[in-house]
Amino acid sequence: MHLKATTTIRDSWTWPIRNFFIKLANWEYWPAPVFYLPIGWYWIWISIRARTPFFFSAANPRIPYSGFTLAPKDEIYRLLPAHCYPKTLLIAAGTDVHTLEQSLNDNGLHFPLIAKPNIGDRGVQVKILESSTDLHHYAAASKVNFLIQEFIDYDHEIGIFYYRVPGEKRGRISGIVSKEYLTVTGDGTSSIEALLTAKNRYIIQLPRLKATYGKKLDTVLQRGAKYTLPYGSHCRGALFRDVSDKINDKLLNVIDDICQRIPKFHYGRMDVKFKGWDELNQGKNFSLIELNGAASEPAHIYDPKHSVFFAWKEVCRHWQLLYKISKANSKKEGAALMRFNDGIKMLNDHFKIRRLMK
């Protein structure tokens, strides 16, 4: 039986203070501009060598802007081998409910489903839809085109960072991150919100969770009952673990085979849900739920065991790889890297779409 809690912890004057010091003491929660500022000089140095700050533009020639931004997910999915990703449907913003439901029926899509913007931004507006009501609310609120995707109910989710230097026969995996979903366990008396505030990792997610779930956070879970948010995003409270020790020849063969079948794909991170490691190493029971390009972060850096200095070193290492790959592709394709004016237009268009998703 679900009860309603009588206290509202997020209204306490101490909450924002605690929230601030949690972020201050743990670099993994720093805002992106704060984290990247100390190594901005390295991007500038590469930009001088490349004669453009948009030196990444030829890394993945078949993906718009190499996947740095403004790359429609539906176009990326179409580049993947058909068996590797979830059944996906593109929905235009403003589609009426009747047409939307008919499209789901015609394509054999059933709840639960995943909804997400076709042009993503760090997990913004990614949501699990449990019912027609959820679907209607999401469609009514979305100002941008979005995807409806079958929910892959595998227990494990990882991010695999892959790269292949043009001319090399085999690619490489530079890191793997395991994603442990935000989960709380009921005690019979505390609300979900109270359980969230018991852990530093979860308390800073409260504003986003409140906007998404509202009064559901006041629900009291029965003793032993678990509440899980199956979102593999760091900004949704997922705990990232560096499991790069799982890299082996069998896994590399599976991933390299997929990536070499993606036209002119050389650099990025794929998010994978799978049943178990043994089966993944055999290329069985897995699904690529995302493929990210030039803007990909080596997400294994966000394991709390790593220092910020390790993270900065890894980011710079990947920027250097990105430049090397993009430069080689530029020469091979006979195309110049993105000009400054074109890059500024790309960024302006990115922020226009981002404002629509707020």
C-alpha positions as CSV (number, residue, x, y, z in Angstrom):
1,M,0.0,0.0,0.0
2,H,1.3,3.5,-0.9
3,L,1.0,6.3,1.6
4,K,1.8,10.0,1.3
5,A,4.7,11.5,3.2
6,T,4.0,14.5,5.4
7,T,7.4,16.1,5.1
8,T,9.0,17.9,2.1
9,I,12.7,17.8,2.5
10,R,13.5,19.8,-0.6
11,D,11.8,22.8,1.0
12,S,14.3,22.9,3.8
13,W,16.7,25.9,3.7
14,T,19.6,23.5,4.3
15,W,19.0,21.5,1.1
16,P,20.6,24.0,-1.4
17,I,23.6,24.5,0.9
18,R,24.2,20.7,1.1
19,N,23.7,20.5,-2.6
20,F,26.3,23.1,-3.3
21,F,29.0,21.5,-1.1
22,I,28.3,18.0,-2.5
23,K,29.1,19.4,-6.0
24,L,32.0,21.4,-4.8
25,A,33.7,18.4,-3.1
26,N,33.1,15.9,-6.0
27,W,34.5,17.0,-9.4
28,E,32.2,14.6,-11.3
29,Y,29.3,16.9,-10.5
30,W,31.0,20.1,-11.7
31,P,29.2,22.0,-14.5
32,A,30.8,21.3,-17.8
33,P,32.3,24.8,-18.3
34,V,34.0,24.5,-14.9
35,F,35.4,21.0,-15.7
36,Y,36.6,21.9,-19.2
37,L,38.0,25.4,-18.5
38,P,41.4,24.2,-17.1
39,I,42.1,22.1,-20.2
40,G,40.7,24.6,-22.7
41,W,44.2,25.5,-23.7
42,Y,44.7,22.0,-25.2
43,W,41.7,22.5,-27.5
44,I,43.1,25.9,-28.5
45,W,46.5,24.3,-29.2
46,I,45.0,21.6,-31.4
47,S,42.8,24.3,-33.1
48,I,46.0,26.3,-34.0
49,R,47.6,23.2,-35.5
50,A,44.4,22.4,-37.4
51,R,43.8,26.1,-38.3
52,T,40.2,25.7,-37.1
53,P,38.6,25.2,-33.7
54,F,36.2,22.8,-35.4
55,F,39.0,20.3,-36.2
56,F,36.6,17.4,-35.4
57,S,34.4,17.9,-38.5
58,A,35.8,15.0,-40.6
59,A,36.0,12.4,-37.9
60,N,32.8,10.6,-39.0
61,P,32.1,11.8,-42.6
62,R,28.7,10.1,-42.9
63,I,27.3,11.7,-39.7
64,P,26.3,15.4,-39.8
65,Y,29.0,17.5,-38.1
66,S,30.6,14.1,-37.3
67,G,28.2,13.7,-34.4
68,F,29.4,16.8,-32.5
69,T,25.9,18.2,-32.4
70,L,22.8,18.5,-34.6
71,A,23.1,14.8,-35.7
72,P,19.6,13.4,-36.0
73,K,19.4,10.1,-34.2
74,D,17.2,8.5,-36.8
75,E,19.8,9.0,-39.4
76,I,22.5,7.5,-37.2
77,Y,20.3,4.4,-36.5
78,R,19.9,3.9,-40.2
79,L,23.6,3.6,-40.6
80,L,23.7,0.7,-38.0
81,P,23.3,-3.0,-38.9
82,A,19.5,-3.5,-38.6
83,H,19.7,-6.2,-35.9
84,C,21.8,-4.1,-33.5
85,Y,19.4,-1.4,-32.3
86,P,15.9,-1.2,-30.9
87,K,12.8,-0.8,-33.1
88,T,12.6,3.0,-33.5
89,L,9.9,5.4,-34.9
90,L,10.5,9.1,-35.7
91,I,7.6,11.4,-34.6
92,A,7.3,15.0,-35.9
93,A,6.6,17.6,-33.3
94,G,2.9,18.4,-33.2
95,T,1.7,15.0,-34.5
96,D,-1.9,14.5,-33.4
97,V,-2.6,11.7,-30.9
98,H,-4.7,9.5,-33.2
99,T,-1.9,9.5,-35.9
100,L,0.7,8.8,-33.2
101,E,-1.1,5.8,-31.7
102,Q,-1.8,4.4,-35.2
103,S,1.9,4.6,-36.0
104,L,2.7,2.7,-32.9
105,N,0.2,0.0,-33.7
106,D,1.4,-0.2,-37.4
107,N,5.0,-0.7,-36.2
108,G,4.3,-3.1,-33.4
109,L,5.5,-0.9,-30.6
110,H,4.0,-1.5,-27.2
111,F,4.4,-0.1,-23.7
112,P,6.8,0.5,-21.9
113,L,8.5,2.7,-24.5
114,I,11.4,5.1,-24.5
115,A,10.9,8.7,-25.8
116,K,13.8,11.0,-26.6
117,P,14.5,14.0,-28.8
118,N,15.8,13.2,-32.3
119,I,18.6,15.6,-31.7
120,G,19.8,14.9,-28.2
121,D,21.5,16.9,-25.5
122,R,23.0,14.9,-22.5
123,G,19.9,13.0,-21.8
124,V,17.5,15.9,-21.8
125,Q,13.8,14.9,-22.3
126,V,14.6,11.2,-22.3
127,K,11.7,9.5,-20.6
128,I,10.1,6.1,-20.1
129,L,6.5,6.0,-21.2
130,E,4.4,3.5,-19.3
131,S,1.0,4.2,-20.8
132,S,-1.0,6.1,-23.4
133,T,-1.4,8.9,-20.9
134,D,2.4,9.3,-20.6
135,L,2.7,9.2,-24.4
136,H,0.0,12.0,-24.8
137,H,1.7,14.2,-22.2
138,Y,5.1,13.8,-23.8
139,A,3.9,14.4,-27.3
140,A,2.0,17.5,-26.2
141,A,5.0,18.9,-24.4
142,S,7.6,18.3,-27.0
143,K,8.5,21.2,-29.3
144,V,11.0,19.2,-31.3
145,N,10.9,16.0,-33.3
146,F,11.3,12.9,-31.1
147,L,11.8,9.2,-31.3
148,I,9.6,6.4,-29.8
149,Q,11.7,3.3,-29.2
150,E,11.1,-0.1,-27.8
151,F,12.3,-0.5,-24.2
152,I,15.2,-3.0,-24.0
153,D,14.7,-4.9,-20.8
154,Y,18.3,-6.1,-20.2
155,D,19.9,-5.8,-16.8
156,H,23.2,-4.3,-17.8
157,E,24.1,-1.0,-19.6
158,I,27.6,0.1,-20.6
159,G,29.2,2.8,-22.7
160,I,32.0,1.6,-25.0
161,F,34.4,4.1,-26.5
162,Y,35.6,3.0,-29.9
163,Y,38.0,4.6,-32.4
164,R,39.8,3.5,-35.5
165,V,42.5,5.6,-37.2
166,P,41.9,5.7,-41.0
167,G,44.1,3.2,-42.7
168,E,44.3,0.8,-39.8
169,K,42.6,-2.5,-40.3
170,R,41.3,-2.8,-36.8
171,G,39.8,-0.4,-34.3
172,R,40.3,-0.1,-30.6
173,I,38.3,0.2,-27.4
174,S,39.8,3.0,-25.2
175,G,37.5,2.6,-22.3
176,I,34.2,1.0,-21.0
177,V,31.9,2.5,-18.4
178,S,29.3,0.5,-16.5
179,K,26.1,2.4,-15.5
180,E,24.4,1.5,-12.3
181,Y,20.9,3.0,-12.2
182,L,19.6,5.2,-9.4
183,T,17.8,2.9,-6.9
184,V,16.4,3.3,-3.4
185,T,14.9,0.7,-1.1
186,G,11.9,1.4,1.0
187,D,11.8,1.2,4.8
188,G,8.0,1.5,5.2
189,T,8.1,5.0,6.7
190,S,10.2,7.2,4.5
191,S,9.1,8.9,1.2
192,I,11.1,8.3,-2.0
193,E,12.4,11.9,-1.6
194,A,13.6,11.2,1.9
195,L,15.4,8.0,0.7
196,L,17.0,10.0,-2.1
197,T,18.3,12.7,0.3
198,A,20.1,10.0,2.3
199,K,22.7,9.7,-0.4
200,N,24.8,12.6,-1.7
201,R,24.7,11.2,-5.2
202,Y,20.9,11.3,-5.3
203,I,20.1,14.5,-3.5
204,I,21.5,16.6,-6.3
205,Q,19.1,15.0,-8.7
206,L,16.0,16.2,-6.8
207,P,15.2,19.3,-9.0
208,R,15.2,17.2,-12.1
209,L,13.3,14.3,-10.5
210,K,10.7,16.7,-9.1
211,A,10.1,18.2,-12.5
212,T,9.7,14.7,-14.0
213,Y,7.8,12.9,-11.2
214,G,6.2,15.6,-9.1
215,K,4.2,14.2,-6.2
216,K,5.3,10.7,-6.8
217,L,8.4,11.6,-4.8
218,D,6.1,11.8,-1.7
219,T,5.2,8.1,-2.1
220,V,6.2,5.9,0.8
221,L,7.7,2.6,-0.3
222,Q,6.9,-0.6,1.6
223,R,9.9,-2.1,3.4
224,G,12.2,-3.9,1.0
225,A,10.4,-2.5,-2.1
226,K,12.8,-1.0,-4.7
227,Y,12.4,2.1,-6.8
228,T,14.7,2.3,-9.8
229,L,15.1,4.8,-12.6
230,P,16.5,2.9,-15.5
231,Y,18.2,5.8,-17.1
232,G,21.9,5.4,-17.9
233,S,22.7,9.1,-17.7
234,H,25.0,10.6,-15.2
235,C,22.7,13.6,-14.9
236,R,19.9,11.2,-13.9
237,G,21.8,9.8,-10.9
238,A,23.4,6.8,-12.6
239,L,26.7,5.7,-10.9
240,F,29.5,5.3,-13.5
241,R,32.1,2.6,-12.9
242,D,35.2,2.2,-15.0
243,V,35.2,-1.4,-16.2
244,S,37.8,-1.1,-18.9
245,D,39.3,-4.3,-17.5
246,K,36.5,-6.1,-19.4
247,I,38.2,-5.2,-22.7
248,N,39.3,-8.4,-24.4
249,D,39.9,-9.7,-27.9
250,K,36.4,-11.3,-28.1
251,L,34.6,-8.1,-27.2
252,L,36.8,-6.0,-29.5
253,N,36.0,-8.4,-32.4
254,V,32.2,-8.0,-31.7
255,I,32.4,-4.2,-31.5
256,D,34.9,-3.7,-34.3
257,D,32.8,-5.8,-36.6
258,I,29.7,-3.6,-35.9
259,C,31.6,-0.3,-36.2
260,Q,33.4,-1.3,-39.5
261,R,29.9,-1.9,-40.9
262,I,28.9,1.6,-40.1
263,P,29.9,3.7,-43.1
264,K,32.9,5.8,-42.4
265,F,32.5,5.7,-38.6
266,H,35.8,6.2,-36.8
267,Y,35.2,7.8,-33.4
268,G,32.6,7.7,-30.7
269,R,30.9,6.0,-27.8
270,M,28.1,3.5,-28.1
271,D,25.7,2.8,-25.3
272,V,24.8,-0.8,-25.1
273,K,22.3,-2.8,-23.0
274,F,23.0,-6.5,-22.7
275,K,22.0,-9.6,-20.8
276,G,25.4,-10.8,-19.6
277,W,29.1,-10.4,-20.3
278,D,29.6,-13.9,-21.7
279,E,26.9,-13.4,-24.2
280,L,28.1,-10.0,-25.1
281,N,31.5,-11.4,-25.9
282,Q,29.8,-13.8,-28.2
283,G,27.8,-11.0,-29.9
284,K,24.5,-12.3,-28.4
285,N,21.6,-10.6,-26.5
286,F,22.6,-7.0,-26.7
287,S,21.3,-3.8,-28.2
288,L,22.9,-0.5,-29.2
289,I,20.6,2.1,-27.7
290,E,22.8,5.1,-28.7
291,L,25.7,5.9,-30.9
292,N,27.5,9.2,-30.2
293,G,30.1,10.8,-32.4
294,A,32.7,13.6,-32.1
295,A,31.2,15.1,-28.9
296,S,31.5,11.7,-27.0
297,E,33.1,11.8,-23.7
298,P,35.2,8.9,-22.4
299,A,32.6,8.4,-19.7
300,H,34.7,6.0,-17.7
301,I,36.4,9.1,-16.3
302,Y,33.4,9.7,-14.1
303,D,34.0,6.7,-11.9
304,P,34.4,8.3,-8.4
305,K,37.7,6.4,-7.9
306,H,39.3,8.6,-10.5
307,S,40.8,12.0,-9.8
308,V,40.1,15.1,-11.9
309,F,43.7,14.9,-13.1
310,F,43.1,11.5,-14.5
311,A,39.9,12.8,-16.2
312,W,41.6,15.8,-17.7
313,K,44.4,13.5,-19.1
314,E,41.9,11.1,-20.7
315,V,39.9,13.9,-22.3
316,C,43.0,15.4,-23.8
317,R,44.1,12.0,-25.0
318,H,40.8,11.6,-26.8
319,W,40.9,15.1,-28.3
320,Q,44.3,14.2,-29.8
321,L,42.8,11.0,-31.3
322,L,39.9,13.0,-32.6
323,Y,42.2,15.5,-34.3
324,K,44.4,12.7,-35.8
325,I,41.4,10.8,-37.2
326,S,39.6,14.0,-38.5
327,K,42.8,15.2,-40.2
328,A,43.4,11.8,-41.8
329,N,39.9,11.6,-43.1
330,S,40.0,15.2,-44.4
331,K,43.0,14.3,-46.5
332,K,41.5,11.0,-47.7
333,E,38.2,12.6,-48.6
334,G,39.8,15.7,-50.2
335,A,37.6,18.0,-48.1
336,A,38.7,20.9,-45.9
337,L,37.8,20.9,-42.2
338,M,34.9,23.0,-41.2
339,R,35.4,26.8,-41.6
340,F,35.0,29.1,-38.7
341,N,31.7,30.8,-39.9
342,D,30.1,27.4,-40.6
343,G,31.1,26.2,-37.1
344,I,29.5,29.3,-35.5
345,K,26.3,28.7,-37.4
346,M,26.4,25.1,-36.2
347,L,26.7,26.2,-32.6
348,N,23.9,28.8,-33.0
349,D,21.6,26.2,-34.4
350,H,22.5,23.9,-31.5
351,F,21.5,26.5,-28.9
352,K,18.2,27.2,-30.7
353,I,17.2,23.6,-30.5
354,R,18.5,23.4,-26.9
355,R,16.2,26.3,-25.9
356,L,13.2,24.5,-27.3
357,M,13.9,21.5,-25.1
358,K,13.9,23.4,-21.8
